[in-house]
Amino acid sequence: MADGPILRQARFAELTPFETYGLCRLRVDVFVVEQECAYPELDGRDVEPATVHLWFESDGEVAATIRLLDDGATRAIGRVATAARFRGQGLAARLIEEGITLAGDVPVTLGAQAHLEGWYERFGFRRSGPGYVEDGIPHVPMRREPA
């Protein structure tokens, strides 16, 4: 990791089998193993032609990832995950910023784990509705208007 993690971006059809595995493996490690939830790993949205996968890679390992969905008039950021050994380096923050940039001049939405609401607020996201529970974890809907 001499030069640090490398930012990568691809649509599903452009991913290699190894990249697909790495992205899914990180999600399983974070959401299923660490948080003990039955997170819907393959909900069909990953393969939509407009979905953009963003991740940092270090020596062939996926260090952090998000996906950006095209919901028509809005974009949605989701599946935010960072491998345990890469936490504290600001990788997720850089991915969120990149996702916001890619969204352009449309609002961006996300479903934040409730304890991370303040973290997402630093990027301009604001709570947009009542909280809810997903996979046993409290969440809040959030929205960011374009600058």
DSSP file (Angstrom, degrees, kcal/mol; ACC not computed):
  #  RESIDUE AA STRUCTURE BP1 BP2  ACC     N-H-->O    O-->H-N    N-H-->O    O-->H-N    TCO  KAPPA ALPHA  PHI   PSI    X-CA   Y-CA   Z-CA
    1    1 A M    >         0   0    0      0, 0.0     3,-0.7     0, 0.0    57,-0.0   0.000 360.0 360.0 360.0  35.0    0.0    0.0    0.0
    2    2 A A  T 3   +     0   0    0      1,-0.3     0, 0.0     2,-0.1     0, 0.0   0.878 360.0  32.7 -58.6 -42.0    2.9    2.3   -0.7
    3    3 A D  T 3  S-     0   0    0      1,-0.2    -1,-0.3     3,-0.0    55,-0.0   0.431 115.7-118.2 -96.2  -0.5    0.9    4.7   -2.9
    4    4 A G    <   -     0   0    0     -3,-0.7    -1,-0.2     2,-0.1    -2,-0.1  -0.054  50.7 -34.5  85.3 168.8   -2.4    4.2   -1.0
    5    5 A P        -     0   0    0      0, 0.0     2,-0.4     0, 0.0    53,-0.2  -0.255  60.3-130.3 -62.5 148.6   -5.7    2.8   -2.2
    6    6 A I  E     -A   57   0A   0     51,-3.0    51,-2.4     0, 0.0     2,-0.3  -0.868  16.0-124.0-104.7 131.7   -6.7    3.5   -5.8
    7    7 A L  E     -A   56   0A   0     -2,-0.4     2,-0.3    49,-0.2    49,-0.2  -0.598  33.2-174.3 -75.0 130.0  -10.2    4.9   -6.6
    8    8 A R  E     -A   55   0A   0     47,-3.4    47,-2.1    -2,-0.3     2,-0.3  -0.903   9.4-174.7-125.1 154.5  -12.0    2.7   -9.1
    9    9 A Q  E     +A   54   0A   0     -2,-0.3     2,-0.3    45,-0.2    45,-0.2  -0.983  14.5 148.0-150.1 135.6  -15.4    3.1  -10.8
   10   10 A A  E     -A   53   0A   0     43,-2.2    43,-3.1    -2,-0.3     2,-0.2  -0.981  41.1-118.9-162.7 153.3  -17.4    0.8  -13.1
   11   11 A R  E >>  -A   52   0A   0     -2,-0.3     3,-1.7    41,-0.2     4,-0.7  -0.581  48.1-100.6 -85.1 161.7  -20.8   -0.1  -14.2
   12   12 A F  G >4 S+     0   0    0     39,-0.5     3,-1.5    36,-0.4    35,-0.1   0.883 121.8  56.1 -55.6 -43.8  -21.7   -3.8  -13.5
   13   13 A A  G 34 S+     0   0    0      1,-0.3    -1,-0.3    34,-0.1    34,-0.0   0.711 106.7  52.6 -63.3 -18.9  -21.1   -4.9  -17.1
   14   14 A E  G <4 S+     0   0    0     -3,-1.7    -1,-0.3     2,-0.1    -2,-0.2   0.582  86.8 104.3 -92.3 -11.6  -17.6   -3.5  -16.8
   15   15 A L    <<  -     0   0    0     -3,-1.5    -5,-0.0    -4,-0.7    -3,-0.0  -0.441  67.9-131.6 -72.7 140.9  -16.6   -5.4  -13.6
   16   16 A T     >  -     0   0    0     -2,-0.1     4,-2.5     1,-0.1     5,-0.2  -0.476  29.2-106.9 -79.0 162.8  -14.4   -8.4  -13.8
   17   17 A P  H  > S+     0   0    0      0, 0.0     4,-2.4     0, 0.0     5,-0.2   0.874 122.6  52.5 -57.3 -36.0  -15.5  -11.5  -11.9
   18   18 A F  H  > S+     0   0    0      2,-0.2     4,-2.4     1,-0.2     5,-0.1   0.881 109.3  48.1 -69.1 -37.9  -12.7  -10.8   -9.3
   19   19 A E  H  > S+     0   0    0      2,-0.2     4,-2.5     1,-0.2     5,-0.2   0.918 111.5  50.4 -67.1 -43.2  -14.0   -7.2   -8.8
   20   20 A T  H  X S+     0   0    0     -4,-2.5     4,-2.4     1,-0.2     5,-0.2   0.935 112.2  47.6 -59.0 -46.5  -17.6   -8.4   -8.5
   21   21 A Y  H  X S+     0   0    0     -4,-2.4     4,-3.1    -5,-0.2    -1,-0.2   0.926 111.1  51.2 -60.4 -45.4  -16.5  -11.0   -5.9
   22   22 A G  H  X S+     0   0    0     -4,-2.4     4,-2.0     2,-0.2    -2,-0.2   0.893 111.0  47.4 -61.5 -41.6  -14.4   -8.4   -4.0
   23   23 A L  H  X S+     0   0    0     -4,-2.5     4,-1.9     2,-0.2    -1,-0.2   0.936 116.3  43.5 -65.4 -46.7  -17.3   -6.0   -3.8
   24   24 A C  H  X S+     0   0    0     -4,-2.4     4,-2.5    -5,-0.2    -2,-0.2   0.890 111.3  55.0 -66.2 -39.0  -19.7   -8.7   -2.6
   25   25 A R  H  X S+     0   0    0     -4,-3.1     4,-2.7    -5,-0.2    -1,-0.2   0.911 107.7  49.3 -61.3 -42.8  -17.2  -10.2   -0.2
   26   26 A L  H  X S+     0   0    0     -4,-2.0     4,-2.5     2,-0.2     5,-0.3   0.922 110.3  50.9 -63.9 -43.1  -16.7   -6.8    1.5
   27   27 A R  H  X>S+     0   0    0     -4,-1.9     4,-3.0     2,-0.2     5,-0.7   0.922 111.6  47.4 -59.5 -44.4  -20.5   -6.3    1.8
   28   28 A V  I  X>S+     0   0    0     -4,-2.5     5,-2.5     1,-0.2     4,-1.3   0.938 111.8  50.6 -62.8 -45.8  -20.9   -9.7    3.4
   29   29 A D  I  <>S+     0   0    0     -4,-2.7     5,-1.9     3,-0.2    -2,-0.2   0.911 120.8  34.0 -58.5 -43.6  -18.0   -9.1    5.8
   30   30 A V  I  <>S+     0   0    0     -4,-2.5     5,-1.3     3,-0.2    -2,-0.2   0.954 128.8  29.7 -79.4 -52.0  -19.4   -5.8    6.9
   31   31 A F  I  <5S+     0   0    0     -4,-3.0     6,-1.7    -5,-0.3    -3,-0.2   0.887 131.1  27.3 -83.1 -39.4  -23.2   -6.2    6.8
   32   32 A V  I  X<S+     0   0    0     -4,-1.3     4,-0.7    -5,-0.7    -3,-0.2   0.930 129.3  33.1 -90.6 -51.1  -23.6   -9.9    7.5
   33   33 A V  I  4<S+     0   0    0     -5,-2.5    -3,-0.2     2,-0.2    -4,-0.2   0.971 129.3  31.4 -73.3 -54.3  -20.6  -10.9    9.6
   34   34 A E  I  4<S+     0   0    0     -5,-1.9    -3,-0.2    -6,-0.3    -4,-0.1   0.925 132.3  31.0 -72.5 -45.0  -20.0   -7.7   11.6
   35   35 A Q  T  4<S-     0   0    0     -5,-1.3    -1,-0.2    -6,-0.1    -3,-0.2   0.480  95.9-136.2 -96.5  -2.5  -23.5   -6.4   11.9
   36   36 A E     <  +     0   0    0     -4,-0.7     2,-0.3     1,-0.2    -4,-0.2   0.870  56.3 133.6  51.5  45.1  -25.2   -9.8   11.9
   37   37 A C        -     0   0    0     -6,-1.7     2,-1.2     2,-0.0    -1,-0.2  -0.865  66.9-120.7-121.5 160.0  -28.0   -8.8    9.6
   38   38 A A        -     0   0    0     -2,-0.3    -6,-0.1    -3,-0.1    97,-0.1  -0.454  43.1-174.9 -92.7  60.6  -29.4  -10.5    6.5
   39   39 A Y        -     0   0    0     -2,-1.2     2,-1.6     1,-0.1     3,-0.1  -0.341  33.4-113.9 -61.0 133.0  -28.6   -7.6    4.3
   40   40 A P        +     0   0    0      0, 0.0     3,-0.4     0, 0.0    -1,-0.1  -0.501  40.1 178.6 -73.1  90.3  -29.9   -8.1    0.8
   41   41 A E  S    S+     0   0    0     -2,-1.6     2,-0.7     1,-0.3     3,-0.1   0.910  72.5  33.2 -62.2 -46.4  -26.7   -8.4   -1.0
   42   42 A L        +     0   0    0     -3,-0.1    -1,-0.3     1,-0.1   -18,-0.0  -0.776  64.6 155.3-116.6  87.3  -28.0   -8.9   -4.5
   43   43 A D        -     0   0    0     -2,-0.7    -1,-0.1    -3,-0.4    -2,-0.1   0.347  65.0-105.8 -94.0   5.4  -31.2   -7.0   -4.8
   44   44 A G  S    S+     0   0    0     -3,-0.1     3,-0.4     4,-0.0     4,-0.2   0.165 102.9  95.2  92.5 -19.4  -31.1   -6.6   -8.6
   45   45 A R    >   +     0   0    0      1,-0.2     3,-1.0     2,-0.2     6,-0.2   0.745  69.5  70.0 -79.0 -23.1  -30.1   -3.0   -8.5
   46   46 A D  T 3  S+     0   0    0      1,-0.2   -34,-0.4   -35,-0.1    -1,-0.2   0.848 101.0  46.8 -60.0 -33.1  -26.3   -3.7   -8.8
   47   47 A V  T 3  S+     0   0    0     -3,-0.4    -1,-0.2   -35,-0.1    -2,-0.2   0.472  79.1 122.0 -93.4  -2.2  -26.8   -4.8  -12.4
   48   48 A E  S X  S-     0   0    0     -3,-1.0     3,-1.6    -4,-0.2   -36,-0.4  -0.373  71.5-122.5 -60.1 138.2  -28.9   -2.0  -13.6
   49   49 A P  T 3  S+     0   0    0      0, 0.0    -1,-0.1     0, 0.0   -36,-0.1   0.785 109.3  48.6 -56.3 -30.1  -27.1   -0.3  -16.6
   50   50 A A  T 3  S+     0   0    0     20,-0.1     2,-0.2   -39,-0.1    -2,-0.1   0.581  84.5 110.1 -88.6  -9.2  -27.1    3.1  -14.9
   51   51 A T    <   -     0   0    0     -3,-1.6   -39,-0.5    -6,-0.2     2,-0.5  -0.469  54.4-156.3 -69.9 133.3  -25.7    1.9  -11.5
   52   52 A V  E     -AB  11  68A   0     16,-2.4    16,-2.9    -2,-0.2     2,-0.5  -0.950   1.2-153.3-113.1 127.7  -22.2    3.0  -10.8
   53   53 A H  E     -AB  10  67A   0    -43,-3.1   -43,-2.2    -2,-0.5     2,-0.4  -0.865  13.0-171.8 -98.7 130.4  -20.0    1.1   -8.4
   54   54 A L  E     +AB   9  66A   0     12,-2.4    12,-2.4    -2,-0.5     2,-0.3  -0.967  14.6 153.6-121.9 138.4  -17.2    3.1   -6.7
   55   55 A W  E     -AB   8  65A   0    -47,-2.1   -47,-3.4    -2,-0.4     2,-0.4  -0.995  39.4-124.0-158.4 158.2  -14.5    1.5   -4.6
   56   56 A F  E     -AB   7  64A   0      8,-2.3     7,-3.1    -2,-0.3     8,-1.1  -0.906  28.5-162.0-103.0 136.7  -11.0    1.9   -3.3
   57   57 A E  E     -AB   6  62A   0    -51,-2.4   -51,-3.0    -2,-0.4     2,-0.4  -0.952   9.6-174.5-121.4 138.5   -8.7   -1.0   -4.0
   58   58 A S  E >  S- B   0  61A   0      3,-2.8     3,-2.0    -2,-0.4    -2,-0.0  -0.955  75.1 -23.2-135.1 115.5   -5.4   -1.7   -2.3
   59   59 A D  T 3  S-     0   0    0     -2,-0.4     3,-0.1     1,-0.3    -1,-0.1   0.884 128.2 -48.6  50.8  44.1   -3.1   -4.5   -3.5
   60   60 A G  T 3  S+     0   0    0      1,-0.2     2,-0.4     0, 0.0    -1,-0.3   0.410 116.3 115.4  81.4  -1.9   -6.1   -6.2   -5.2
   61   61 A E  E <  S-B   58   0A   0     -3,-2.0    -3,-2.8   -39,-0.0     2,-0.6  -0.836  70.4-122.1-103.2 137.7   -8.3   -6.0   -2.1
   62   62 A V  E     +B   57   0A   0     -2,-0.4    -5,-0.2    -5,-0.2     3,-0.1  -0.686  31.1 178.6 -76.4 118.3  -11.5   -3.9   -2.0
   63   63 A A  E     -     0   0A   0     -7,-3.1    20,-2.9    -2,-0.6     2,-0.3   0.816  63.9  -7.4 -91.6 -36.1  -10.9   -1.5    0.9
   64   64 A A  E     -BC  56  82A   0     -8,-1.1    -8,-2.3    18,-0.3    -1,-0.4  -0.978  66.2-174.4-159.6 152.8  -14.2    0.5    0.7
   65   65 A T  E     +BC  55  81A   0     16,-2.7    16,-2.3    -2,-0.3     2,-0.3  -0.994  11.9 172.6-152.1 154.1  -17.2    0.7   -1.6
   66   66 A I  E     -B   54   0A   0    -12,-2.4   -12,-2.4    -2,-0.3     2,-0.4  -0.933  20.2-140.7-144.8 167.6  -20.4    2.4   -2.4
   67   67 A R  E     -BC  53  78A   0     11,-2.3    11,-2.1    -2,-0.3     2,-0.5  -0.982   6.4-147.7-130.2 151.1  -22.9    2.2   -5.2
   68   68 A L  E     -BC  52  77A   0    -16,-2.9   -16,-2.4    -2,-0.4     2,-0.3  -0.969  15.8-160.5-119.2 116.6  -24.8    5.1   -6.9
   69   69 A L  E     - C   0  76A   0      7,-3.2     7,-2.0    -2,-0.5     2,-0.8  -0.706  15.9-133.4 -97.2 147.3  -28.2    4.3   -8.3
   70   70 A D  E     + C   0  75A   0     -2,-0.3     5,-0.2     5,-0.2   -20,-0.1  -0.890  26.5 172.9 -98.5 108.1  -30.1    6.3  -10.9
   71   71 A D        -     0   0    0      3,-2.2     2,-1.1    -2,-0.8     4,-0.2  -0.007  51.1-108.5-103.4  27.7  -33.7    6.7   -9.6
   72   72 A G  S    S+     0   0    0      1,-0.2    -1,-0.2     2,-0.1     0, 0.0  -0.725 107.0  23.1  88.0-100.8  -34.7    9.1  -12.3
   73   73 A A  S    S+     0   0    0     -2,-1.1     2,-0.3    -3,-0.1    -1,-0.2   0.570 133.1  34.7 -78.7  -8.7  -35.1   12.5  -10.8
   74   74 A T  S    S-     0   0    0     32,-0.2    -3,-2.2    -3,-0.1     2,-0.3  -0.873  71.0-134.7-134.7 168.4  -32.7   11.5   -7.9
   75   75 A R  E     -Cd  70 108A   0     32,-2.2    34,-2.7    -2,-0.3     2,-0.4  -0.909  19.1-148.1-118.2 153.7  -29.6    9.4   -7.3
   76   76 A A  E     -Cd  69 109A   0     -7,-2.0    -7,-3.2    -2,-0.3     2,-0.4  -0.987   0.9-153.1-128.6 127.7  -29.3    7.1   -4.4
   77   77 A I  E     +C   68   0A   0     32,-2.5    34,-0.5    -2,-0.4     2,-0.3  -0.812  33.5 145.8 -94.6 136.4  -26.1    6.2   -2.5
   78   78 A G  E     +C   67   0A   0    -11,-2.1   -11,-2.3    -2,-0.4     3,-0.1  -0.940  35.4  54.1-157.1 178.9  -26.0    2.9   -0.8
   79   79 A R  E     +     0   0A   0     -2,-0.3     2,-0.5     1,-0.2    -1,-0.1   0.858  62.8 179.5  55.5  41.0  -24.1   -0.2    0.2
   80   80 A V  E     +     0   0A   0    -14,-0.1     2,-0.3    -3,-0.1   -14,-0.2  -0.624  12.0 156.7 -75.1 118.7  -21.5    2.0    2.0
   81   81 A A  E     -C   65   0A   0    -16,-2.3   -16,-2.7    -2,-0.5     2,-0.4  -0.998  26.7-167.9-149.3 141.1  -18.9   -0.3    3.5
   82   82 A T  E     -C   64   0A   0     -2,-0.3   -18,-0.3   -18,-0.2     5,-0.1  -0.998  31.6-114.4-130.0 132.2  -15.3   -0.2    4.6
   83   83 A A    >>  -     0   0    0    -20,-2.9     3,-2.1    -2,-0.4     4,-0.5  -0.364  31.8-116.2 -62.1 142.5  -13.1   -3.1    5.4
   84   84 A A  G >4 S+     0   0    0      1,-0.3     3,-1.2     2,-0.2    -1,-0.1   0.853 112.7  53.5 -51.4 -43.6  -12.1   -3.1    9.1
   85   85 A R  G 34 S+     0   0    0      1,-0.2    -1,-0.3     3,-0.0    -2,-0.1   0.604 109.8  49.1 -74.0  -8.3   -8.4   -2.7    8.5
   86   86 A F  G X4 S+     0   0    0     -3,-2.1     3,-1.0   -23,-0.2     5,-0.4   0.377  83.0 119.3-108.2   2.5   -9.0    0.3    6.3
   87   87 A R  T <<  +     0   0    0     -3,-1.2   -23,-0.0    -4,-0.5    -3,-0.0  -0.313  64.8  35.9 -69.0 152.5  -11.2    2.3    8.6
   88   88 A G  T 3  S+     0   0    0      1,-0.0    -1,-0.2    -2,-0.0    -3,-0.0   0.498  88.9  98.1  86.0   4.4  -10.2    5.6    9.9
   89   89 A Q  S <  S-     0   0    0     -3,-1.0    -2,-0.1     0, 0.0    -3,-0.0   0.423  95.0-114.1-103.0  -1.1   -8.5    6.6    6.6
   90   90 A G  S  > S+     0   0    0     -4,-0.1     4,-2.0     3,-0.0     5,-0.2   0.648  73.3 134.1  81.0  14.2  -11.4    8.7    5.2
   91   91 A L  H  > S+     0   0    0     -5,-0.4     4,-2.2     1,-0.2     5,-0.2   0.923  70.8  48.8 -66.5 -44.2  -12.1    6.3    2.3
   92   92 A A  H  > S+     0   0    0      1,-0.2     4,-2.6     2,-0.2    -1,-0.2   0.906 110.4  52.6 -62.3 -40.5  -15.8    6.2    2.8
   93   93 A A  H  > S+     0   0    0      1,-0.2     4,-2.4     2,-0.2    -1,-0.2   0.915 109.1  49.0 -60.9 -43.1  -15.9   10.0    3.0
   94   94 A R  H  X S+     0   0    0     -4,-2.0     4,-2.1     1,-0.2    -1,-0.2   0.877 111.1  50.4 -65.8 -36.2  -14.0   10.3   -0.3
   95   95 A L  H  X S+     0   0    0     -4,-2.2     4,-2.7     2,-0.2    -2,-0.2   0.912 109.6  50.3 -67.3 -41.3  -16.4    7.8   -1.9
   96   96 A I  H  X S+     0   0    0     -4,-2.6     4,-2.5     2,-0.2    -2,-0.2   0.937 111.2  49.2 -60.9 -45.8  -19.4    9.8   -0.7
   97   97 A E  H  X S+     0   0    0     -4,-2.4     4,-2.2     1,-0.2    -1,-0.2   0.904 111.9  48.6 -60.0 -41.8  -17.9   13.0   -2.1
   98   98 A E  H  X S+     0   0    0     -4,-2.1     4,-2.6     2,-0.2    -1,-0.2   0.905 110.3  51.5 -65.7 -41.0  -17.2   11.2   -5.4
   99   99 A G  H  X S+     0   0    0     -4,-2.7     4,-1.7     2,-0.2    -2,-0.2   0.907 109.5  50.0 -61.3 -42.4  -20.8    9.9   -5.5
  100  100 A I  H  X S+     0   0    0     -4,-2.5     4,-0.8     2,-0.2    -2,-0.2   0.915 110.8  49.9 -61.8 -43.4  -22.2   13.3   -4.9
  101  101 A T  H >< S+     0   0    0     -4,-2.2     3,-0.9     1,-0.2    -2,-0.2   0.923 110.2  49.7 -61.5 -44.8  -20.0   14.7   -7.7
  102  102 A L  H 3< S+     0   0    0     -4,-2.6    -1,-0.2     1,-0.2    -2,-0.2   0.814 101.5  63.8 -64.6 -29.7  -21.2   12.0  -10.1
  103  103 A A  H 3< S-     0   0    0     -4,-1.7     3,-0.5     1,-0.2    -1,-0.2   0.767  86.6-175.1 -66.6 -24.1  -24.8   12.7   -9.2
  104  104 A G    <<  -     0   0    0     -3,-0.9    -1,-0.2    -4,-0.8    -2,-0.1  -0.429  57.4  -8.0  69.4-133.4  -24.4   16.2  -10.7
  105  105 A D  S    S+     0   0    0     -2,-0.2    -1,-0.2    41,-0.1    -4,-0.1  -0.101 110.7  93.0 -96.1  34.9  -27.3   18.6  -10.4
  106  106 A V  S    S-     0   0    0     -3,-0.5   -32,-0.2    39,-0.1   -33,-0.0  -0.912  82.5 -95.1-122.6 154.6  -29.9   16.2   -9.0
  107  107 A P        -     0   0    0      0, 0.0   -32,-2.2     0, 0.0     2,-0.4  -0.288  34.9-143.2 -63.7 152.9  -30.8   15.4   -5.4
  108  108 A V  E     -dE  75 144A   0     36,-2.5    36,-2.9   -34,-0.2     2,-0.3  -0.970  16.3-169.5-120.3 134.1  -29.1   12.4   -3.7
  109  109 A T  E     +dE  76 143A   0    -34,-2.7   -32,-2.5    -2,-0.4     2,-0.3  -0.785   8.9 167.9-117.2 162.8  -30.9   10.2   -1.2
  110  110 A L  E     - E   0 142A   0     32,-2.0    32,-2.8    -2,-0.3     2,-0.7  -0.968  36.3-122.5-164.3 160.7  -29.7    7.4    1.1
  111  111 A G  E     - E   0 141A   0    -34,-0.5     2,-0.3    -2,-0.3    -2,-0.0  -0.917  38.0-162.3-108.7 103.2  -30.9    5.3    4.0
  112  112 A A  E     - E   0 140A   0     28,-2.4    28,-2.5    -2,-0.7     2,-0.2  -0.633  26.6-111.2 -89.8 139.7  -28.4    6.0    6.8
  113  113 A Q  E >   - E   0 139A   0     -2,-0.3     3,-2.8    26,-0.2    26,-0.3  -0.551  39.9-118.8 -60.1 133.2  -27.9    3.8    9.8
  114  114 A A  G >  S+     0   0    0     24,-2.7     3,-1.6     1,-0.3     4,-0.3   0.803 111.2  58.4 -53.1 -37.4  -29.3    6.1   12.5
  115  115 A H  G 3  S+     0   0    0     23,-0.4    -1,-0.3     1,-0.3     3,-0.2   0.630 105.6  52.1 -70.7  -9.4  -26.0    6.3   14.5
  116  116 A L  G <> S+     0   0    0     -3,-2.8     4,-2.2     1,-0.1    -1,-0.3   0.302  74.9 105.6-105.2   7.5  -24.3    7.7   11.3
  117  117 A E  H <> S+     0   0    0     -3,-1.6     4,-1.8    -4,-0.2    -1,-0.1   0.922  81.9  48.4 -53.8 -47.9  -26.9   10.5   10.7
  118  118 A G  H  > S+     0   0    0     -4,-0.3     4,-0.9     1,-0.2    -1,-0.2   0.850 107.9  55.6 -62.1 -35.3  -24.4   13.2   11.9
  119  119 A W  H >4 S+     0   0    0      1,-0.2     3,-0.6    -3,-0.2     4,-0.2   0.923 109.6  45.5 -64.0 -43.7  -21.7   11.8    9.7
  120  120 A Y  H ><>S+     0   0    0     -4,-2.2     3,-1.7     1,-0.2     5,-1.5   0.803 101.7  67.6 -70.5 -28.1  -23.8   12.1    6.6
  121  121 A E  H ><5S+     0   0    0     -4,-1.8     3,-2.1     1,-0.3    -1,-0.2   0.823  87.3  67.6 -60.3 -30.0  -24.9   15.6    7.6
  122  122 A R  T <<5S+     0   0    0     -4,-0.9    -1,-0.3    -3,-0.6    -2,-0.2   0.690  99.0  51.8 -66.1 -15.2  -21.3   16.8    7.0
  123  123 A F  T < 5S-     0   0    0     -3,-1.7    -1,-0.3    -4,-0.2    -2,-0.2   0.319 130.2 -94.3 -99.3   5.8  -21.9   16.1    3.3
  124  124 A G  T < 5S+     0   0    0     -3,-2.1    21,-0.4     1,-0.3     2,-0.2   0.507  77.8 143.0  95.9   5.2  -25.1   18.1    3.2
  125  125 A F      < -     0   0    0     -5,-1.5     2,-0.3    19,-0.2    -1,-0.3  -0.565  28.2-168.6 -78.4 143.5  -27.5   15.3    3.8
  126  126 A R  E     -F  143   0A   0     17,-2.5    17,-2.5    -2,-0.2    -9,-0.0  -0.973  33.7 -93.4-130.6 146.9  -30.6   16.1    5.9
  127  127 A R  E     -F  142   0A   0     -2,-0.3    15,-0.3    15,-0.2     4,-0.0  -0.334  37.9-174.8 -57.2 135.6  -33.2   13.7    7.4
  128  128 A S        -     0   0    0     13,-2.7    14,-0.2     1,-0.1    -1,-0.1   0.247  57.2  -9.6-121.7  11.6  -36.1   13.5    5.0
  129  129 A G  S    S-     0   0    0     12,-0.6    -1,-0.1     0, 0.0     2,-0.0  -0.982  91.1 -44.2 176.0-177.2  -38.6   11.4    6.9
  130  130 A P        -     0   0    0      0, 0.0    -2,-0.1     0, 0.0     9,-0.0  -0.338  62.2-101.5 -71.8 153.2  -39.3    9.2    9.9
  131  131 A G        -     0   0    0      9,-0.2     2,-0.3    -2,-0.0     9,-0.2  -0.209  39.9-173.5 -67.4 163.5  -36.8    6.6   11.0
  132  132 A Y  E     -G  139   0A   0      7,-2.3     7,-3.7     5,-0.1     2,-0.5  -0.948  24.0-113.5-151.4 166.4  -37.3    2.9   10.3
  133  133 A V  E     -G  138   0A   0     -2,-0.3     2,-0.4     5,-0.2     7,-0.0  -0.937  27.5-178.8-112.0 127.9  -35.8   -0.4   11.1
  134  134 A E  E >  S-G  137   0A   0      3,-2.5     3,-1.9    -2,-0.5   -95,-0.1  -0.992  75.2 -13.3-126.8 123.8  -34.1   -2.5    8.4
  135  135 A D  T 3  S-     0   0    0     -2,-0.4    -1,-0.1     1,-0.3   -96,-0.1   0.845 128.7 -56.1  54.0  36.5  -32.6   -5.8    9.2
  136  136 A G  T 3  S+     0   0    0      1,-0.2    -1,-0.3   -99,-0.1    -3,-0.0   0.527 116.4 112.1  78.6   6.0  -32.9   -5.0   12.9
  137  137 A I  E <  S- G   0 134A   0     -3,-1.9    -3,-2.5   -23,-0.0    -1,-0.2  -0.951  71.1-119.1-115.9 126.6  -30.9   -1.8   12.6
  138  138 A P  E     - G   0 133A   0      0, 0.0   -24,-2.7     0, 0.0   -23,-0.4  -0.420  39.1-179.3 -62.9 133.8  -32.4    1.7   13.0
  139  139 A H  E     -EG 113 132A   0     -7,-3.7    -7,-2.3   -26,-0.3   -26,-0.2  -0.872  18.4-152.8-128.7 161.7  -32.1    3.8    9.9
  140  140 A V  E     -E  112   0A   0    -28,-2.5   -28,-2.4    -2,-0.3     2,-0.3  -0.999  22.3-122.4-133.9 138.3  -33.2    7.3    8.8
  141  141 A P  E     -E  111   0A   0      0, 0.0   -13,-2.7     0, 0.0   -12,-0.6  -0.604  35.4-172.6 -76.1 139.9  -33.9    8.5    5.3
  142  142 A M  E     -EF 110 127A   0    -32,-2.8   -32,-2.0   -15,-0.3     2,-0.3  -0.955  11.1-167.4-136.0 154.2  -31.7   11.3    4.2
  143  143 A R  E     -EF 109 126A   0    -17,-2.5   -17,-2.5    -2,-0.3     2,-0.5  -0.996   7.0-159.4-143.0 143.6  -31.6   13.7    1.2
  144  144 A R  E     -E  108   0A   0    -36,-2.9   -36,-2.5    -2,-0.3   -19,-0.2  -0.991  15.1-144.4-125.0 123.1  -29.1   16.1   -0.2
  145  145 A E        -     0   0    0     -2,-0.5   -39,-0.1   -21,-0.4    -2,-0.0  -0.551  35.3 -93.7 -81.2 150.8  -30.1   18.9   -2.5
  146  146 A P              0   0    0      0, 0.0    -1,-0.1     0, 0.0   -41,-0.1  -0.313 360.0 360.0 -64.4 149.7  -27.7   19.9   -5.3
  147  147 A A              0   0    0     -3,-0.1   -42,-0.1     0, 0.0    -2,-0.0   0.472 360.0 360.0 -72.1 360.0  -25.4   22.8   -4.5
